[in-house]
């Protein structure tokens, strides 16, 4: 059974940085993309960034230039470096791999 476990969330002041990590256990396919989604209170879950098996990435316009997604195939993990955080980045962040989802990690940015 595949499990995804996120870590690295927390409380940070505006302008600060956080690094989210997501590690997978179980048998997964290296061909699948990894992605980070986020869901703010009262809003729909939205994709933040995605990284494909070949290493290409795509980011939401709202985080371009501030967030960077990366993957480590050897460790079966994905990361997201978040810089210049804004209060509107406050949300629960989820990692996904294929059809599998993590449990989410809370990111709160204070103004």
MMTF fields as JSON, N, C-alpha, C and O atoms, coordinates in Angstrom:
{
  "mmtfVersion": "1.0.0",
  "mmtfProducer": "UNKNOWN",
  "numBonds": 443,
  "numAtoms": 444,
  "numGroups": 111,
  "numChains": 1,
  "numModels": 1,
  "chainsPerModel": [1],
  "groupsPerChain": [111],
  "chainIdList": ["A"],
  "bondAtomList": [4, 2, 8, 6, 12, 10, 16, 14, 20, 18, 24, 22, 28, 26, 32, 30, 36, 34, 40, 38, 44, 42, 48, 46, 52, 50, 56, 54, 60, 58, 64, 62, 68, 66, 72, 70, 76, 74, 80, 78, 84, 82, 88, 86, 92, 90, 96, 94, 100, 98, 104, 102, 108, 106, 112, 110, 116, 114, 120, 118, 124, 122, 128, 126, 132, 130, 136, 134, 140, 138, 144, 142, 148, 146, 152, 150, 156, 154, 160, 158, 164, 162, 168, 166, 172, 170, 176, 174, 180, 178, 184, 182, 188, 186, 192, 190, 196, 194, 200, 198, 204, 202, 208, 206, 212, 210, 216, 214, 220, 218, 224, 222, 228, 226, 232, 230, 236, 234, 240, 238, 244, 242, 248, 246, 252, 250, 256, 254, 260, 258, 264, 262, 268, 266, 272, 270, 276, 274, 280, 278, 284, 282, 288, 286, 292, 290, 296, 294, 300, 298, 304, 302, 308, 306, 312, 310, 316, 314, 320, 318, 324, 322, 328, 326, 332, 330, 336, 334, 340, 338, 344, 342, 348, 346, 352, 350, 356, 354, 360, 358, 364, 362, 368, 366, 372, 370, 376, 374, 380, 378, 384, 382, 388, 386, 392, 390, 396, 394, 400, 398, 404, 402, 408, 406, 412, 410, 416, 414, 420, 418, 424, 422, 428, 426, 432, 430, 436, 434, 440, 438],
  "bondOrderList": [1, 1, 1, 1, 1, 1, 1, 1, 1, 1, 1, 1, 1, 1, 1, 1, 1, 1, 1, 1, 1, 1, 1, 1, 1, 1, 1, 1, 1, 1, 1, 1, 1, 1, 1, 1, 1, 1, 1, 1, 1, 1, 1, 1, 1, 1, 1, 1, 1, 1, 1, 1, 1, 1, 1, 1, 1, 1, 1, 1, 1, 1, 1, 1, 1, 1, 1, 1, 1, 1, 1, 1, 1, 1, 1, 1, 1, 1, 1, 1, 1, 1, 1, 1, 1, 1, 1, 1, 1, 1, 1, 1, 1, 1, 1, 1, 1, 1, 1, 1, 1, 1, 1, 1, 1, 1, 1, 1, 1, 1],
  "groupList": [{"groupName": "UNK", "atomNameList": ["N", "CA", "C", "O"], "elementList": ["N", "C", "C", "O"], "formalChargeList": [0, 0, 0, 0], "bondAtomList": [1, 0, 2, 1, 3, 2], "bondOrderList": [1, 1, 2], "singleLetterCode": "X", "chemCompType": "L-PEPTIDE LINKING"}],
  "groupTypeList": [0, 0, 0, 0, 0, 0, 0, 0, 0, 0, 0, 0, 0, 0, 0, 0, 0, 0, 0, 0, 0, 0, 0, 0, 0, 0, 0, 0, 0, 0, 0, 0, 0, 0, 0, 0, 0, 0, 0, 0, 0, 0, 0, 0, 0, 0, 0, 0, 0, 0, 0, 0, 0, 0, 0, 0, 0, 0, 0, 0, 0, 0, 0, 0, 0, 0, 0, 0, 0, 0, 0, 0, 0, 0, 0, 0, 0, 0, 0, 0, 0, 0, 0, 0, 0, 0, 0, 0, 0, 0, 0, 0, 0, 0, 0, 0, 0, 0, 0, 0, 0, 0, 0, 0, 0, 0, 0, 0, 0, 0, 0],
  "groupIdList": [1, 2, 3, 4, 5, 6, 7, 8, 9, 10, 11, 12, 13, 14, 15, 16, 17, 18, 19, 20, 21, 22, 23, 24, 25, 26, 27, 28, 29, 30, 31, 32, 33, 34, 35, 36, 37, 38, 39, 40, 41, 42, 43, 44, 45, 46, 47, 48, 49, 50, 51, 52, 53, 54, 55, 56, 57, 58, 59, 60, 61, 62, 63, 64, 65, 66, 67, 68, 69, 70, 71, 72, 73, 74, 75, 76, 77, 78, 79, 80, 81, 82, 83, 84, 85, 86, 87, 88, 89, 90, 91, 92, 93, 94, 95, 96, 97, 98, 99, 100, 101, 102, 103, 104, 105, 106, 107, 108, 109, 110, 111],
  "secStructList": [7, 7, 3, 3, 3, 3, 3, 7, 7, 3, 3, 3, 3, 6, 6, 7, 7, 3, 3, 3, 3, 3, 3, 3, 3, 1, 7, 7, 7, 6, 6, 1, 7, 3, 3, 3, 3, 3, 3, 7, 6, 6, 1, 7, 7, 3, 3, 3, 3, 3, 3, 7, 6, 6, 1, 7, 3, 3, 3, 7, 4, 4, 4, 6, 6, 6, 3, 3, 3, 3, 3, 3, 6, 6, 6, 6, 3, 3, 3, 3, 3, 3, 7, 1, 7, 7, 4, 4, 4, 7, 3, 3, 3, 3, 3, 3, 3, 6, 6, 3, 3, 7, 7, 7, 3, 3, 3, 3, 3, 3, 7],
  "xCoordList": [0.844, 0.0, 0.878, 1.83, 0.547, 1.335, 0.858, -0.341, 1.82, 1.508, 2.409, 3.599, 1.822, 2.557, 2.473, 1.389, 3.615, 3.645, 4.333, 5.513, 3.571, 4.125, 4.699, 4.291, 5.643, 6.198, 6.744, 6.902, 7.029, 7.653, 6.744, 7.204, 5.455, 4.548, 4.773, 5.535, 4.099, 4.228, 3.761, 3.105, 4.106, 3.743, 4.97, 6.044, 4.801, 5.915, 5.395, 4.231, 6.242, 5.844, 5.925, 6.681, 5.156, 5.198, 6.63, 7.352, 7.015, 8.374, 9.306, 10.422, 8.861, 9.675, 9.646, 9.059, 10.296, 10.418, 10.086, 10.252, 9.621, 9.417, 9.788, 9.738, 10.157, 10.43, 9.565, 9.719, 8.661, 7.804, 8.472, 9.148, 8.265, 8.768, 7.623, 6.67, 7.732, 6.735, 7.468, 8.096, 7.383, 8.05, 7.027, 5.96, 7.362, 6.447, 6.982, 8.184, 6.085, 6.425, 5.531, 4.415, 6.005, 5.247, 5.75, 6.691, 5.137, 5.572, 4.891, 3.666, 5.689, 5.133, 5.859, 6.918, 5.287, 5.868, 6.7, 6.233, 7.927, 8.769, 8.287, 8.777, 7.331, 6.819, 5.762, 5.469, 5.191, 4.125, 4.696, 5.818, 3.893, 4.261, 3.969, 3.115, 4.709, 4.423, 3.82, 4.157, 2.937, 2.356, 2.048, 1.831, 2.032, 1.579, 0.287, 0.188, -0.692, -1.95, -2.09, -1.409, -2.972, -3.287, -4.771, -5.43, -5.266, -6.671, -6.77, -6.426, -7.248, -7.474, -8.901, -9.744, -9.197, -10.544, -11.592, -11.462, -12.626, -13.725, -13.432, -14.255, -12.286, -11.923, -11.689, -11.504, -11.705, -11.435, -9.94, -9.096, -9.646, -8.254, -7.701, -8.343, -6.51, -5.915, -4.472, -3.759, -4.063, -2.691, -1.755, -2.034, -0.641, 0.357, 1.532, 1.996, 2.007, 3.167, 3.163, 2.645, 3.75, 3.848, 5.225, 5.798, 5.743, 7.019, 6.84, 6.373, 7.219, 7.025, 8.246, 9.288, 8.085, 9.156, 10.456, 11.547, 10.334, 11.534, 12.175, 13.264, 11.497, 12.047, 11.451, 11.726, 10.642, 10.02, 8.979, 8.393, 8.763, 7.854, 6.861, 7.047, 5.815, 4.843, 4.295, 3.935, 4.236, 3.781, 2.547, 2.345, 1.728, 0.597, 1.133, 2.182, 0.401, 0.842, 1.059, 1.949, 0.254, 0.312, 1.611, 1.941, 2.345, 3.575, 4.821, 5.921, 4.656, 5.812, 6.887, 6.611, 8.112, 9.227, 9.431, 10.441, 8.484, 8.599, 8.717, 9.446, 8.013, 8.017, 8.798, 8.756, 9.508, 10.245, 9.996, 10.252, 9.493, 9.256, 10.449, 11.034, 10.802, 11.89, 11.571, 10.72, 12.258, 12.011, 13.328, 14.341, 13.305, 14.459, 13.99, 13.384, 14.264, 13.788, 14.412, 13.771, 15.648, 16.313, 15.641, 15.51, 15.219, 14.56, 13.049, 12.345, 12.553, 11.114, 10.43, 9.573, 10.828, 10.323, 10.202, 10.843, 9.373, 9.215, 9.301, 8.946, 9.77, 9.953, 9.359, 9.145, 9.104, 8.725, 9.318, 8.949, 10.232, 10.821, 9.921, 9.642, 9.47, 8.544, 9.218, 9.5, 9.462, 10.104, 9.141, 8.119, 9.483, 8.673, 7.206, 6.331, 6.948, 5.586, 4.682, 5.106, 3.437, 2.423, 1.279, 1.087, 0.519, -0.637, -1.605, -2.232, -1.726, -2.64, -2.108, -2.814, -0.894, -0.383, -0.856, -0.622, -1.514, -2.013, -3.01, -3.995, -2.745, -3.588, -3.045, -1.972, -3.817, -3.3, -2.703, -3.349, -1.473, -0.762, -0.707, -0.387, -1.032, -1.075, -0.112, 0.009, 0.564, 1.337, 0.561, -0.193, 0.762, 0.118, 1.14, 2.118, 0.899, 1.72, 0.79, 0.338, 0.496, -0.487, -1.84, -2.333, -2.441, -3.753, -3.659, -4.683, -2.455, -2.262, -2.077, -1.46, -2.636, -2.582, -2.033, -2.253, -1.308, -0.891, -2.01, -3.092, -1.73, -2.748, -2.795, -3.735, -1.801, -1.774, -0.935, -0.798, -0.375, 0.379, -0.025, -0.125, -0.254, -0.745, 0.397, 1.443, 0.166, 1.083, 0.296, -0.741, 0.789, 0.136, 1.151, 2.233, 0.781, 1.655, 0.99, -0.108, 1.655, 1.099, 1.597, 2.706, 0.735, 1.092, 1.821, 2.194],
  "yCoordList": [-1.189, 0.0, 1.237, 1.34, 2.175, 3.397, 4.418, 4.627, 5.046, 6.142, 7.33, 7.169, 8.517, 9.754, 10.539, 10.73, 10.986, 11.704, 13.043, 13.106, 14.119, 15.466, 15.941, 15.492, 16.847, 17.498, 18.852, 19.145, 19.673, 20.958, 22.155, 23.292, 21.922, 23.052, 23.748, 23.277, 24.872, 25.596, 27.021, 27.394, 27.811, 29.222, 30.058, 29.853, 30.997, 31.837, 33.24, 33.415, 34.225, 35.593, 35.849, 35.188, 36.793, 37.178, 37.53, 38.207, 37.05, 37.247, 36.111, 36.036, 35.231, 34.11, 32.943, 33.023, 31.857, 30.682, 29.41, 29.335, 28.429, 27.083, 26.091, 26.405, 24.903, 23.827, 22.629, 22.032, 22.293, 21.136, 19.897, 19.956, 18.786, 17.505, 16.509, 16.602, 15.562, 14.494, 13.218, 13.123, 12.247, 10.983, 9.889, 9.871, 8.98, 7.9, 6.565, 6.302, 5.75, 4.369, 3.448, 3.825, 2.255, 1.354, 1.409, 2.141, 0.649, 0.569, 1.655, 1.684, 2.545, 3.585, 3.577, 2.965, 4.253, 4.305, 5.567, 6.669, 5.405, 6.572, 7.354, 8.451, 6.796, 7.471, 8.51, 9.392, 8.407, 9.344, 10.685, 10.789, 11.689, 13.03, 13.171, 12.484, 14.087, 14.509, 15.92, 16.697, 16.221, 17.567, 18.001, 17.177, 19.292, 19.89, 20.64, 21.394, 20.428, 21.165, 21.902, 21.59, 22.869, 23.524, 23.855, 24.042, 23.919, 24.246, 25.203, 24.871, 26.401, 27.401, 27.253, 26.692, 27.731, 27.597, 28.182, 29.313, 27.406, 27.862, 27.897, 28.375, 27.403, 27.423, 26.009, 25.064, 25.897, 24.605, 24.292, 25.186, 23.008, 22.583, 22.932, 22.672, 23.521, 23.946, 23.449, 23.34, 23.154, 22.727, 23.916, 25.003, 23.688, 24.73, 24.52, 25.458, 23.28, 22.982, 21.5, 20.682, 21.169, 19.783, 19.543, 20.424, 18.347, 17.968, 16.592, 15.656, 16.484, 15.267, 14.356, 14.747, 13.15, 12.161, 12.615, 12.261, 13.392, 13.877, 15.076, 15.5, 15.624, 16.754, 18.098, 19.086, 18.161, 19.443, 19.792, 18.914, 21.082, 21.547, 22.556, 23.123, 22.765, 23.795, 24.332, 23.567, 25.651, 26.279, 27.125, 27.65, 27.251, 28.168, 29.595, 29.908, 30.446, 31.831, 32.522, 33.361, 32.17, 32.83, 32.554, 33.274, 31.524, 31.174, 31.226, 30.933, 31.594, 31.64, 32.579, 33.701, 32.082, 32.881, 32.814, 33.297, 32.221, 32.132, 30.692, 30.42, 29.772, 28.365, 27.551, 27.832, 26.542, 25.65, 24.209, 23.821, 23.428, 22.013, 21.204, 21.525, 20.167, 19.289, 17.867, 17.658, 16.917, 15.519, 14.798, 15.176, 13.761, 12.897, 11.471, 10.85, 10.963, 9.628, 8.546, 7.54, 8.754, 7.754, 7.647, 6.555, 8.784, 8.802, 8.696, 8.648, 8.659, 8.602, 9.732, 9.498, 10.94, 12.089, 13.302, 13.389, 14.209, 15.479, 16.594, 16.413, 17.733, 18.862, 20.112, 20.163, 21.097, 22.397, 23.486, 23.636, 24.229, 25.361, 26.564, 26.933, 27.168, 28.29, 29.522, 29.571, 30.492, 31.734, 32.907, 32.81, 33.999, 35.219, 34.92, 35.351, 34.192, 33.769, 34.953, 35.95, 34.813, 35.845, 35.276, 34.061, 36.128, 35.626, 34.801, 33.867, 35.141, 34.399, 33.009, 32.236, 32.68, 31.326, 30.394, 29.186, 30.952, 30.145, 29.114, 29.457, 27.843, 26.749, 25.433, 25.377, 24.395, 23.041, 22.59, 22.671, 22.118, 21.694, 20.169, 19.497, 19.652, 18.213, 17.828, 18.544, 16.709, 16.184, 15.027, 14.328, 14.847, 13.755, 13.055, 13.656, 11.801, 11.006, 10.009, 9.064, 10.207, 9.369, 9.574, 10.7, 8.505, 8.601, 8.734, 8.783, 8.792, 8.801, 10.227, 11.078, 10.45, 11.759, 11.606, 10.599, 12.642, 12.688, 13.241, 13.573, 13.331, 13.779, 15.296, 15.843, 15.965, 17.419, 17.964, 17.337, 19.144, 19.843, 21.313, 21.91, 21.885, 23.256, 24.252, 24.13, 25.233, 26.368, 27.623, 27.9, 28.369, 29.614, 30.742, 30.675, 31.78, 32.937, 34.139, 34.542, 34.696, 35.847, 37.142, 37.225, 38.141, 39.444, 40.329, 41.453],
  "zCoordList": [0.0, 0.0, 0.0, 0.774, -0.88, -0.988, 0.032, 0.215, 0.688, 1.604, 1.275, 1.004, 1.305, 1.122, 2.423, 2.975, 2.905, 4.173, 3.968, 3.621, 4.19, 4.055, 5.384, 6.455, 5.288, 6.473, 6.061, 4.876, 7.065, 6.786, 6.893, 6.788, 7.102, 7.252, 8.588, 9.433, 8.76, 10.014, 9.886, 8.914, 10.878, 10.929, 10.601, 11.166, 9.685, 9.269, 8.997, 8.636, 9.167, 8.862, 7.366, 6.654, 6.904, 5.497, 5.099, 5.83, 3.922, 3.457, 3.806, 3.291, 4.672, 5.106, 4.128, 3.049, 4.538, 3.681, 4.455, 5.672, 3.72, 4.245, 3.155, 1.966, 3.572, 2.615, 2.981, 4.047, 2.083, 2.289, 1.704, 0.676, 2.382, 1.91, 1.869, 2.642, 0.963, 0.866, 0.507, -0.548, 1.388, 1.165, 0.921, 1.534, 0.022, -0.325, 0.177, 0.135, 0.642, 0.99, 0.179, -0.177, -0.114, -0.953, -2.385, -2.693, -3.242, -4.631, -5.45, -5.56, -6.02, -6.859, -8.196, -8.339, -9.154, -10.482, -10.651, -10.363, -11.118, -11.369, -12.585, -12.854, -13.317, -14.5, -14.161, -14.969, -12.967, -12.599, -12.176, -11.68, -12.388, -11.936, -10.451, -9.89, -9.835, -8.474, -8.568, -9.461, -7.64, -7.632, -6.213, -5.324, -6.023, -4.777, -5.053, -6.021, -4.202, -4.232, -2.904, -1.927, -2.889, -1.627, -1.576, -2.598, -0.354, -0.142, 1.022, 2.156, 0.722, 1.753, 2.277, 1.576, 3.472, 4.037, 3.109, 2.641, 2.848, 2.019, 0.538, -0.243, 0.137, -1.279, -1.799, -1.033, -3.125, -3.739, -3.697, -3.638, -3.73, -3.799, -5.179, -6.197, -5.207, -6.462, -6.574, -5.577, -7.795, -8.006, -7.888, -8.394, -7.21, -7.016, -7.961, -8.608, -8.033, -8.872, -9.198, -8.439, -10.342, -10.772, -11.377, -12.019, -11.164, -11.772, -12.396, -11.746, -13.668, -14.423, -14.298, -13.772, -14.792, -14.637, -15.299, -14.85, -16.358, -17.049, -16.382, -16.767, -15.378, -14.639, -14.984, -14.302, -16.027, -16.359, -15.308, -14.675, -15.137, -14.095, -14.641, -15.718, -13.879, -14.213, -12.901, -12.006, -12.796, -11.563, -11.81, -12.905, -10.78, -10.858, -10.936, -10.374, -11.635, -11.791, -10.448, -10.309, -9.479, -8.177, -7.42, -6.478, -7.82, -7.09, -7.96, -7.491, -9.208, -10.11, -9.567, -9.142, -9.597, -9.118, -7.616, -7.103, -6.907, -5.438, -4.953, -3.999, -5.594, -5.188, -6.218, -7.416, -5.726, -6.609, -6.189, -5.049, -7.131, -6.872, -7.369, -8.403, -6.639, -7.053, -6.586, -5.722, -7.163, -6.802, -6.636, -7.225, -5.832, -5.63, -5.882, -5.01, -7.053, -7.401, -6.523, -6.22, -6.122, -5.282, -3.916, -3.363, -3.381, -2.074, -2.186, -1.177, -3.426, -3.668, -2.893, -2.041, -3.21, -2.473, -3.393, -4.441, -2.967, -3.668, -2.642, -1.477, -3.082, -2.192, -2.842, -4.054, -2.021, -2.552, -1.661, -0.496, -2.237, -1.551, -1.781, -2.922, -0.699, -0.781, -0.18, 1.017, -1.014, -0.588, -0.737, -1.416, -0.097, -0.177, 0.082, -0.669, 1.131, 1.435, 1.75, 2.335, 1.348, 1.538, 2.37, 2.396, 3.047, 3.809, 2.952, 3.451, 1.681, 0.811, 0.451, -0.196, 0.853, 0.679, 1.792, 1.738, 2.788, 3.897, 3.391, 2.738, 3.698, 3.217, 3.774, 4.376, 3.551, 3.768, 2.44, 1.396, 2.495, 1.295, 1.239, 2.219, 0.058, -0.159, -1.28, -2.274, -1.117, -2.244, -2.861, -2.184, -4.14, -4.858, -5.742, -6.187, -5.983, -6.892, -7.545, -6.898, -8.829, -9.485, -8.824, -8.756, -8.339, -7.697, -6.189, -5.508, -5.661, -4.214, -3.687, -4.327, -2.498, -1.84, -0.427, 0.244, 0.002, 1.387, 2.26, 1.775, 3.554, 4.499, 4.629, 5.207, 4.105, 4.144, 5.28, 6.33, 5.053, 6.083, 6.046, 4.975, 7.211, 7.305, 7.162, 7.8, 6.309, 6.169, 6.508, 5.905, 7.465, 7.874, 7.784, 8.368, 7.039, 6.85, 7.506, 7.122, 8.483, 9.2, 8.571, 8.043, 8.648, 8.042, 9.03, 8.694]
}
